[in-house]
Amino acid sequence: MHNGSMVMIDPEAGIIADREPRASLRPAVGPGSVLFRGTLKPGGGAHGTAYAFKQGCPPAPYPVRGQYSDHDRTLNLRGAGPIRRGCEVIGYSAQSPHASLLFTYLLDD
């Protein structure tokens, strides 16, 4: 789960993509939209490119790094997220709402 949306994580391909975006995000993000592309090492680190979405605009890429936590089954990615004026990316900031991405694992018993 990420931000109320169900996502798919493929560690071998290094991709995190939306599976079932929450209703409020569907105008900007569809099933299969890639949220992250890079290196994912279960139980270790992650680094690569995350993508921020805004309706009517192309995804905005930005670098992120993070760590898996086996203890609470999460992946937290951080990086200065894009700041936009309309569709144009005018800068990057650690205060951006996209600067911290938290993914929580839901496991079947």
C-alpha positions in Angstrom: 0.0 0.0 0.0 1.1 3.6 -0.7 -1.0 6.6 0.0 -4.2 4.6 0.1 -3.4 2.9 -3.2 -2.6 -0.8 -3.8 0.8 -1.1 -5.6 2.9 -3.9 -7.1 6.5 -4.3 -6.2 8.8 -6.3 -8.5 12.3 -6.4 -6.8 13.9 -8.3 -9.7 12.8 -5.7 -12.3 13.3 -2.8 -9.8 9.8 -1.4 -10.3 7.0 -0.2 -8.1 3.8 0.4 -10.0 0.2 1.3 -9.1 -2.1 -1.7 -9.2 -5.3 0.0 -7.8 -4.9 3.8 -7.4 -7.3 5.3 -4.9 -10.2 7.1 -6.5 -8.9 10.6 -5.9 -5.7 9.8 -7.8 -7.2 8.1 -10.8 -7.4 11.3 -13.0 -3.6 11.5 -12.8 -2.5 7.9 -12.1 -3.8 4.8 -13.8 -3.2 1.1 -13.1 0.3 0.2 -14.2 1.7 3.7 -13.7 5.4 3.3 -12.6 6.0 5.1 -9.3 9.7 4.0 -8.9 12.3 2.4 -11.1 15.7 1.4 -9.8 17.4 -1.1 -7.5 15.3 -2.8 -4.8 17.1 -5.2 -2.4 14.6 -6.9 0.0 15.9 -6.5 3.5 18.4 -3.9 2.3 18.6 -0.6 0.4 16.8 0.9 -2.5 17.8 3.7 -4.9 16.6 5.0 -8.2 14.0 7.3 -9.7 10.6 8.1 -8.3 7.8 9.8 -10.4 5.4 12.4 -9.2 2.1 12.7 -10.9 -0.2 15.7 -11.6 -3.4 15.5 -13.7 -2.7 16.6 -17.3 1.1 16.7 -16.9 3.8 14.2 -17.6 5.3 12.4 -14.6 8.1 14.3 -13.0 11.2 12.1 -12.2 13.4 12.7 -9.2 16.1 10.7 -7.4 15.3 8.8 -4.2 17.1 6.5 -1.8 15.7 4.3 1.0 15.7 1.3 3.2 13.5 -1.7 3.8 12.4 -2.4 7.3 11.7 -6.0 8.0 10.5 -5.1 11.5 7.5 -3.2 10.4 7.4 -4.4 6.7 7.9 -1.0 5.1 9.9 0.6 2.4 10.6 4.3 2.9 12.1 6.3 0.0 13.3 9.8 0.3 14.5 12.5 -2.0 13.9 16.2 -2.8 10.6 16.1 -4.6 9.5 18.3 -7.5 7.9 21.7 -7.2 5.7 22.6 -10.1 4.3 25.7 -11.7 1.5 24.3 -13.8 3.2 21.3 -15.5 6.7 22.8 -15.4 9.1 21.5 -12.7 10.7 24.7 -11.3 12.7 23.1 -8.5 13.1 20.4 -6.0 12.6 20.5 -2.2 12.8 18.2 0.8 9.5 19.9 1.9 7.7 18.7 -1.2 4.8 16.3 -0.5 6.6 13.8 -2.8 9.9 13.9 -0.7 9.0 10.9 1.4 7.3 7.8 0.0 6.2 5.1 2.4 5.2 1.7 1.1 3.6 -0.8 3.5 3.5 -4.5 2.8 0.2 -6.4 3.1 1.0 -10.1 3.5 -1.4 -13.0 3.1 -1.4 -15.6 5.9 
